[in-house]
Amino acid sequence: MIYFEKDKKFTGLDFIDINVPSNNVQLEAYYATRKSIFCDEQNLFQETEVDKKDSHSVPIIAVNHYLGFPDAVIGVVRIYEEKKGEWFGGRLGVHKEYRSFSKFVCPKLFSEQVQISSLYKMSIAAGLIYRAVSLANYIGCHKFSAYVQEQNVKLFKRLHWQVVKEVYLHSTKHFLMEANLEAYPATPIYSNSIANSKIYFNY
Ligand SMILES: CC(C)(COP(=O)(O)OP(=O)(O)OC[C@H]1O[C@@H](n2cnc3c(N)ncnc32)[C@H](O)[C@@H]1OP(=O)(O)O)[C@@H](O)C(=O)NCCC(=O)NCCS
């Protein structure tokens, strides 16, 4: 579980928790967020962006909390295993009003063995990516990749990913990128969501 420090600019925002959905309301919000970003905003898909991968994906959400209670889902990502030990991340998205929201720091988040030139400034996207890869690492991943849209390559490079090759998906230029797993130490889920997460993991 990742907690961000309170940002005084956002009145009432206590912290953002990044985790798997713990109830059906959060799961519905996860799909609604994906639809609003990938169908309505980006027009990458027409009616639905849900696909076969969702049957074996682990959904991850960023939830803001007010006065200690969970509020809206503000960001999403999914992870899935393609081949034994080879995981992918996808459908990374953050609600528009929470983009570039990075006035908080998580100095100990990335592994200390990995050289970081300055104190790492988090964003919701960075938190989601961190949670996605560190959870896959915990489940048993030796390779973690994603197809990244061109405008986001810089973000992933900052988070210890490297480009493997250029590809076209949904008629849009993407880059297959791979994470440096040393920067993402295996991290389990520490909340009651673990009970629910069994339905995603199928273990
Ligand atoms: C990509 C995305 C998840 C980044 O979320 P975020 O929490 O804002 O992440 P960051 O604050 O670290 O910003 C990442 C980059 O996006 C830029 N950005 C963030 N919000 C933006 C906005 N509203 N308009 C333009 N650029 C924006 C940031 O300036 C930053 O650019 P940089 O890498 O050149 O510094 C978010 O912009 C999004 O949901 N985009 C639509 C869906 C998408 O593209 N998904 C990724 C598929 S690979």
The ligand as a Tripos MOL2 file, in Angstrom:
@<TRIPOS>MOLECULE
LIG
   48    50     1     0     0
SMALL
NO_CHARGES

@<TRIPOS>ATOM
      1 C1         -0.1390    9.2920  -18.9210 C.3       1 LIG1
      2 C2         -0.8280    9.6670  -17.6090 C.3       1 LIG1
      3 C3         -1.3000    8.3930  -16.9450 C.3       1 LIG1
      4 C4          0.1810   10.3960  -16.7320 C.3       1 LIG1
      5 O1         -0.4160   10.6330  -15.4710 O.3       1 LIG1
      6 P1          0.1500   11.7300  -14.4250 P.3       1 LIG1
      7 O2         -0.2260   11.2840  -13.0540 O.co2     1 LIG1
      8 O3         -0.2530   13.0700  -14.8400 O.co2     1 LIG1
      9 O4          1.7250   11.5600  -14.5890 O.3       1 LIG1
     10 P2          2.8470   12.6850  -14.4920 P.3       1 LIG1
     11 O5          2.4050   13.8290  -13.6160 O.co2     1 LIG1
     12 O6          4.1060   11.9770  -14.0930 O.co2     1 LIG1
     13 O7          2.9250   13.2290  -15.9610 O.3       1 LIG1
     14 C5          3.5110   12.4760  -16.9840 C.3       1 LIG1
     15 C6          3.6830   13.3850  -18.1730 C.3       1 LIG1
     16 O8          2.3890   13.7930  -18.6840 O.3       1 LIG1
     17 C7          2.2980   15.2240  -18.7000 C.3       1 LIG1
     18 N1          0.9350   15.5860  -18.3640 N.ar      1 LIG1
     19 C8          0.2730   15.3050  -17.2420 C.ar      1 LIG1
     20 N2         -0.9680   15.8460  -17.2900 N.ar      1 LIG1
     21 C9         -1.0880   16.4520  -18.4710 C.ar      1 LIG1
     22 C10        -2.1240   17.1710  -19.1220 C.ar      1 LIG1
     23 N3         -3.3250   17.3740  -18.5440 N.pl3     1 LIG1
     24 N4         -1.8940   17.6590  -20.3700 N.ar      1 LIG1
     25 C11        -0.6940   17.4630  -20.9560 C.ar      1 LIG1
     26 N5          0.3350   16.7700  -20.4010 N.ar      1 LIG1
     27 C12         0.1300   16.2790  -19.1650 C.ar      1 LIG1
     28 C13         3.2900   15.6680  -17.6280 C.3       1 LIG1
     29 O9          3.7220   16.9980  -17.8220 O.3       1 LIG1
     30 C14         4.4060   14.6830  -17.8080 C.3       1 LIG1
     31 O10         5.1590   15.0520  -18.9410 O.3       1 LIG1
     32 P3          6.7400   14.8670  -18.9700 P.3       1 LIG1
     33 O11         6.9930   13.3780  -18.9150 O.co2     1 LIG1
     34 O12         7.1190   15.4640  -20.2630 O.co2     1 LIG1
     35 O13         7.2700   15.5800  -17.7590 O.co2     1 LIG1
     36 C15        -2.0300   10.6070  -17.8610 C.3       1 LIG1
     37 O14        -1.5840   11.7510  -18.5480 O.3       1 LIG1
     38 C16        -3.1730    9.9550  -18.6390 C.2       1 LIG1
     39 O15        -4.0370    9.3120  -18.0540 O.2       1 LIG1
     40 N6         -3.1780   10.1200  -19.9700 N.am      1 LIG1
     41 C17        -4.2280    9.5380  -20.8120 C.3       1 LIG1
     42 C18        -4.0780    8.0330  -20.9520 C.3       1 LIG1
     43 C19        -2.7000    7.6050  -21.3820 C.2       1 LIG1
     44 O16        -2.0540    8.2290  -22.2080 O.2       1 LIG1
     45 N7         -2.2600    6.4740  -20.8200 N.am      1 LIG1
     46 C20        -0.9330    5.9600  -20.9850 C.3       1 LIG1
     47 C21        -0.8850    4.9460  -22.0350 C.3       1 LIG1
     48 S1          0.8130    4.4530  -22.2360 S.3       1 LIG1
@<TRIPOS>BOND
     1     1     2 1
     2     2     3 1
     3     2     4 1
     4     2    36 1
     5     4     5 1
     6     5     6 1
     7     6     7 2
     8     6     8 1
     9     6     9 1
    10     9    10 1
    11    10    11 2
    12    10    12 1
    13    10    13 1
    14    13    14 1
    15    14    15 1
    16    15    16 1
    17    15    30 1
    18    16    17 1
    19    17    18 1
    20    17    28 1
    21    18    19 ar
    22    18    27 ar
    23    19    20 ar
    24    20    21 ar
    25    21    22 ar
    26    21    27 ar
    27    22    23 1
    28    22    24 ar
    29    24    25 ar
    30    25    26 ar
    31    26    27 ar
    32    28    29 1
    33    28    30 1
    34    30    31 1
    35    31    32 1
    36    32    33 2
    37    32    34 1
    38    32    35 1
    39    36    37 1
    40    36    38 1
    41    38    39 2
    42    38    40 1
    43    40    41 1
    44    41    42 1
    45    42    43 1
    46    43    44 2
    47    43    45 1
    48    45    46 1
    49    46    47 1
    50    47    48 1
@<TRIPOS>SUBSTRUCTURE
     1 LIG1         1 GROUP 0 **** ****
